[in-house]
Amino acid sequence: FASSSSSIPSSVSLSIKPYALSSFCSNPTSKFRGLRPLSYIPSSSAAALAVELDYGSHCPGENFTEEIQPGVDGEAVTNIPVKAFFLATSINLGSIQAEYGPPNIVSPTSSRTPKYIALGFRDMPSKAIGMQLHENLCHNRYMVVFQYGSAVLLNVEDHEVDLFLNIARRHASGLLKEEDMRKDDYTIKEKPALVEEMQGGADYIVLKHLDIDGIRIIGSVLGESIALEYSESRVDSKVKEFAEINREMEMTGNFNMDRKTLFQLVGAANSILADIILKVGLFDRSEIAWREAKYAQIYEYLREEYEVAQRFGNLQIKLKFVEHNIHFLQEVLQNRKSDLLEWCIIVLLSIENVIGLYEIIRDSTAGPL
């Protein structure tokens, strides 16, 4: 990290501060902006991440991660970028928790073992560069990591994405290639003057206040949606494969496929559905949404916005097409096997007849003694 650290002025001291749930102010209007850093000695991984981040880009007058603009009615609106990724088939949450520990893990409010963990980071530039943003969301970064392979980044700039995704990659199995990864962008707009708790928009949601439970609920829907998108791409590839097989059968009247390849297709189709229902838990309602109505409203709105139920229904239709083709090909292979067995029986009967005929001729030529 020598090249990164050399570009930071010597008068600037950097660190990444963690968040814990207890650090939120009791005043709901300051739950997200009023975060206070806890005193702790960062782990080696957190320290390395602090060195790699380009904090100079947060100086006044430059591009901030957070963008504060006046709304239509003149009220201030905070734009918070959200990026969702599907990068692996499995992520070990326990090893992430062991590496970063309680200082960086935002403790879950759920009593059940969650399928995700939320990590919070804060960078604290020195006041020597004229910045007093210690309570500004610009320097509050969150990452929600899901055990089924999704990662949702909140308030992270484009040039910092790989630094945060590497946290998940180090503890992931079944890493996807760059071209196979899935990505989605979303925006949270925080507007304290909003009368309702939330409003929807095209690729964004407006919230009166954003707190850690809001981050969890939004992250969970985006994480499920991006995982569903990856499953859709897998099913589409299977549908395309069977379409090519059917086209070949139409042209030639035959197809070339062994039983092993067919069983692999069966396993792939079954694993897609199992991953969506069991690993992702697409229909497991969030406990946060059960607990409070405003989070339930956000949860239901986002699932409707991302058409989760409709997309899953379309996925099932495609899987039924794949299943129908699999059954058909199984019958064809079974008929091939039956034909082979019939020919074996015919050959054996022919051999038996030849042997019997030979014995009759031998006995007749030998004659009585």
C-alpha positions in Angstrom: 0.0 0.0 0.0 3.0 2.3 -0.3 1.7 4.0 -3.4 -1.6 4.8 -1.8 -0.2 6.1 1.4 2.4 8.3 -0.3 -0.3 10.4 -1.9 -1.8 11.4 1.5 -0.5 14.6 3.1 1.6 14.0 6.2 -0.7 16.4 8.1 -3.7 14.1 7.6 -4.3 11.3 10.0 -6.6 8.6 8.7 -8.5 5.8 10.3 -11.7 3.8 9.8 -14.0 3.9 12.7 -16.6 1.2 13.4 -20.2 1.5 14.3 -22.2 -0.4 16.8 -26.0 -0.3 17.3 -25.5 1.3 20.7 -23.8 4.3 19.0 -27.0 5.6 17.6 -28.6 8.6 19.2 -31.9 8.2 20.9 -33.3 11.0 18.8 -34.7 9.3 15.7 -34.0 12.3 13.5 -30.3 11.8 14.0 -30.0 8.0 13.9 -28.1 7.9 10.7 -26.2 11.2 10.6 -25.5 11.4 14.3 -23.3 8.4 14.5 -20.5 8.6 17.0 -17.3 6.7 16.6 -16.3 4.1 19.2 -12.7 4.1 20.4 -10.9 1.0 19.3 -7.7 -0.2 17.8 -8.5 -1.3 14.2 -7.6 -4.8 13.0 -5.0 -5.2 10.4 -7.6 -5.7 7.7 -9.5 -2.5 8.7 -6.2 -0.6 8.8 -5.2 -1.8 5.4 -8.5 -0.7 4.0 -8.1 2.7 5.6 -4.7 3.2 3.9 -6.1 2.1 0.5 -9.1 4.4 0.4 -8.5 7.7 -1.4 -9.7 10.1 1.3 -8.4 13.1 -0.6 -11.5 12.9 -2.9 -13.7 14.0 0.0 -12.3 17.5 0.2 -14.9 20.3 -0.1 -15.5 21.2 -3.7 -14.8 17.7 -5.0 -17.0 14.8 -5.7 -18.6 13.5 -2.5 -20.1 10.1 -2.1 -23.1 11.8 -0.5 -24.8 14.5 -2.6 -27.0 17.0 -0.8 -29.3 18.9 -3.2 -32.4 21.0 -2.7 -35.6 19.1 -3.5 -38.5 20.3 -5.6 -40.0 22.1 -2.6 -36.7 23.6 -1.6 -36.0 21.1 1.2 -32.6 19.5 1.4 -32.4 15.9 0.0 -29.4 13.6 0.7 -28.6 11.2 -2.1 -27.0 8.0 -0.9 -25.8 5.5 -3.6 -26.4 1.8 -3.1 -24.6 -0.9 -5.2 -25.6 -4.6 -5.1 -23.4 -7.4 -6.3 -23.6 -11.1 -6.7 -20.0 -12.4 -6.7 -20.0 -16.0 -5.3 -22.1 -19.0 -4.6 -21.3 -18.9 -0.8 -19.7 -16.5 1.7 -18.5 -17.6 5.1 -20.0 -15.0 7.5 -18.3 -16.6 10.5 -14.8 -16.0 9.1 -15.6 -12.4 8.3 -16.8 -11.9 11.8 -13.7 -13.5 13.2 -11.5 -11.3 11.0 -13.2 -7.9 11.7 -14.7 -8.6 15.1 -17.4 -6.7 17.0 -15.9 -3.2 16.3 -16.8 -3.4 12.7 -19.8 -5.7 12.8 -23.1 -3.9 13.3 -24.9 -6.1 15.8 -28.1 -7.6 14.5 -31.4 -6.9 16.3 -32.8 -10.2 15.2 -33.0 -13.0 17.8 -32.4 -15.6 15.1 -29.2 -16.4 13.3 -29.2 -14.0 10.3 -28.2 -14.9 6.8 -26.2 -11.8 6.6 -23.9 -9.5 8.5 -23.6 -5.7 8.3 -20.2 -4.0 8.5 -19.8 -0.3 9.2 -16.7 1.8 8.5 -15.9 5.5 9.0 -12.9 7.4 7.8 -11.9 10.4 9.7 -9.7 12.9 7.8 -7.8 15.5 9.8 -9.3 18.9 10.3 -6.0 20.2 8.8 -7.6 20.0 5.4 -10.6 22.0 6.5 -13.1 19.2 7.0 -15.4 18.8 10.0 -17.6 16.1 8.6 -17.4 13.7 11.6 -21.2 13.4 11.7 -21.7 13.5 7.9 -22.8 10.4 6.0 -20.1 11.1 3.4 -17.7 9.3 5.7 -20.1 6.5 6.8 -19.8 3.4 4.7 -21.8 0.2 5.1 -21.5 -3.2 3.6 -24.1 -5.9 4.0 -22.8 -9.4 3.2 -25.1 -12.4 2.6 -24.1 -16.0 3.0 -25.6 -17.0 -0.4 -23.1 -14.7 -2.3 -24.5 -11.2 -2.4 -22.9 -8.0 -1.1 -24.6 -4.6 -0.9 -22.5 -1.5 -0.6 -24.0 1.7 0.8 -22.3 5.1 0.3 -19.2 3.7 -1.4 -17.7 5.4 -4.4 -16.9 3.6 -7.7 -13.2 3.6 -7.2 -13.6 2.1 -3.7 -15.9 -0.8 -4.7 -13.1 -3.4 -5.2 -11.6 -2.6 -1.8 -14.9 -3.5 -0.1 -15.7 -6.5 -2.3 -12.3 -8.0 -1.5 -13.6 -8.3 2.1 -16.2 -10.8 0.8 -14.0 -12.4 -1.8 -11.4 -13.5 0.8 -14.1 -15.5 2.6 -16.1 -16.7 -0.4 -16.2 -20.0 -2.3 -17.4 -20.5 -5.8 -16.2 -17.0 -6.9 -17.7 -15.9 -10.2 -15.8 -14.6 -13.1 -16.1 -10.9 -13.8 -18.4 -11.4 -16.8 -20.7 -13.7 -14.7 -21.1 -11.3 -11.8 -24.3 -9.4 -11.4 -24.6 -5.7 -10.4 -27.4 -3.3 -9.7 -27.4 0.4 -8.7 -30.0 2.0 -6.5 -30.3 5.3 -4.6 -31.7 6.2 -1.2 -32.8 9.8 -0.8 -33.1 11.0 2.8 -35.5 13.9 3.2 -36.2 14.9 6.9 -39.0 17.2 5.8 -40.9 14.3 4.2 -44.5 14.0 5.6 -44.7 10.2 5.0 -42.2 7.7 6.2 -41.3 6.9 2.6 -41.9 7.6 -1.1 -41.1 5.6 -4.1 -39.5 6.7 -7.4 -37.7 5.4 -10.5 -34.6 3.5 -9.2 -34.7 5.3 -5.9 -36.6 5.5 -2.6 -37.2 8.6 -0.5 -37.0 8.1 3.3 -37.8 10.5 6.1 -34.9 9.0 8.1 -32.5 6.2 7.3 -31.2 4.1 10.2 -29.4 0.8 10.5 -32.6 -1.3 10.3 -33.5 0.6 7.1 -30.1 -0.3 5.7 -30.7 -4.0 6.6 -34.2 -4.1 5.1 -33.1 -2.4 1.9 -30.0 -4.5 1.7 -31.9 -7.7 2.1 -34.3 -7.0 -0.8 -31.5 -5.8 -3.1 -29.3 -8.8 -2.1 -32.2 -11.2 -2.9 -33.0 -9.5 -6.1 -29.4 -9.6 -7.5 -29.2 -13.3 -6.5 -32.5 -14.0 -8.3 -31.0 -12.2 -11.3 -28.1 -14.6 -11.3 -30.4 -17.6 -11.0 -32.4 -16.2 -14.0 -29.3 -16.1 -16.1 -28.5 -19.7 -15.2 -32.0 -20.8 -16.1 -31.9 -18.8 -19.4 -28.6 -20.6 -20.3 -30.3 -24.0 -19.7 -33.4 -23.0 -21.7 -31.0 -21.9 -24.6 -29.2 -25.2 -24.3 -32.4 -27.3 -24.6 -33.6 -25.0 -27.5 -30.4 -25.9 -29.4 -31.0 -29.6 -28.7 -34.6 -29.4 -29.9 -33.4 -27.6 -33.0 -30.9 -30.3 -33.7 -33.5 -33.0 -33.3 -35.8 -31.1 -35.7 -33.0 -31.0 -38.3 -31.5 -34.4 -38.0 -34.1 -36.5 -36.2 -31.6 -37.5 -33.6 -29.5 -36.1 -30.8 -26.2 -36.9 -29.1 -26.2 -36.8 -25.3 -25.0 -39.3 -22.8 -26.6 -40.1 -19.4 -23.9 -38.2 -17.5 -24.6 -34.9 -19.3 -28.3 -35.4 -18.8 -27.9 -36.0 -15.1 -25.7 -32.9 -14.8 -28.6 -30.9 -16.4 -31.0 -32.4 -13.9 -28.7 -31.5 -11.0 -28.3 -28.0 -12.2 -32.0 -27.4 -12.6 -32.8 -28.8 -9.1 -30.0 -26.8 -7.5 -31.2 -23.5 -8.9 -34.6 -23.9 -7.4 -33.2 -25.2 -4.1 -30.7 -22.2 -3.9 -33.5 -19.7 -4.4 -35.9 -21.2 -1.8 -33.5 -22.5 0.8 -30.2 -20.5 0.6 -31.6 -17.1 -0.5 -34.8 -17.6 1.5 -36.8 -15.6 -1.1 -40.0 -16.1 0.8 -38.7 -15.8 4.3 -40.1 -12.5 5.5 -37.7 -10.2 7.3 -38.0 -10.1 11.1 -37.4 -6.4 11.0 -40.4 -6.0 8.7 -42.5 -8.1 11.1 -41.5 -5.9 14.0 -42.4 -2.5 12.7 -44.9 -1.2 10.2 -42.6 1.4 8.5 -40.0 -1.3 7.7 -42.7 -3.6 6.4 -43.9 -0.8 4.1 -40.3 -0.4 2.7 -39.9 -4.1 2.4 -43.1 -4.6 0.5 -42.5 -1.6 -1.7 -39.0 -2.8 -2.8 -40.2 -6.3 -3.4 -43.0 -4.9 -5.6 -40.6 -2.5 -7.3 -38.1 -5.3 -8.1 -41.0 -7.6 -9.1 -39.6 -10.4 -7.0 -42.7 -12.6 -6.9 -43.4 -12.1 -10.7 -39.7 -12.9 -11.6 -39.8 -16.0 -9.4 -43.0 -17.1 -11.2 -41.3 -16.6 -14.6 -38.4 -18.6 -13.3 -40.6 -21.5 -12.4 -42.2 -21.5 -15.9 -38.8 -21.7 -17.5 -37.8 -24.5 -15.0 -40.9 -26.4 -16.0 -39.9 -26.1 -19.6 -36.4 -27.5 -18.7 -38.0 -30.2 -16.6 -40.3 -31.2 -19.5 -37.3 -31.5 -21.8 -35.4 -33.5 -19.2 -38.2 -36.0 -18.9 -38.5 -36.3 -22.7 -34.7 -36.9 -23.0 -34.8 -39.4 -20.2 -37.5 -41.4 -22.0 -35.4 -41.3 -25.2 -32.3 -42.5 -23.4 -34.4 -45.2 -21.7 -35.8 -46.3 -25.0 -32.3 -46.5 -26.4 -31.3 -48.6 -23.4 -34.3 -50.8 -24.0 -33.5 -51.2 -27.7 -30.0 -52.2 -26.8 -31.2 -54.8 -24.3 -33.6 -56.2 -26.9 -30.8 -56.5 -29.4 -28.7 -58.3 -26.8 -31.5 -60.7 -26.2 -32.0 -61.3 -29.9 -28.2 -62.0 -30.3 -28.2 -64.4 -27.4 -31.2 -66.3 -28.7 -29.6 -66.4 -32.1 -26.4 -67.9 -30.6 -28.5 -70.4 -28.7 -30.3 -71.4 -31.8 -27.0 -71.8 -33.7 -25.6 -73.9 -31.0 -28.8 -76.1 -30.9 -28.7 -76.5 -34.6 -25.1 -77.4 -34.5 -25.7 -80.1 -31.9 -28.6 -81.5 -34.0 -26.5 -81.7 -37.1 -23.6 -83.3 -35.2 -25.8 -85.9 -33.7 -27.5 -86.7 -37.0 -24.1 -87.1 -38.9 -22.7 -89.3 -36.2 -25.5 -91.9 -36.6 -26.2 -95.0 -34.5 -23.2 -97.1 -33.6 
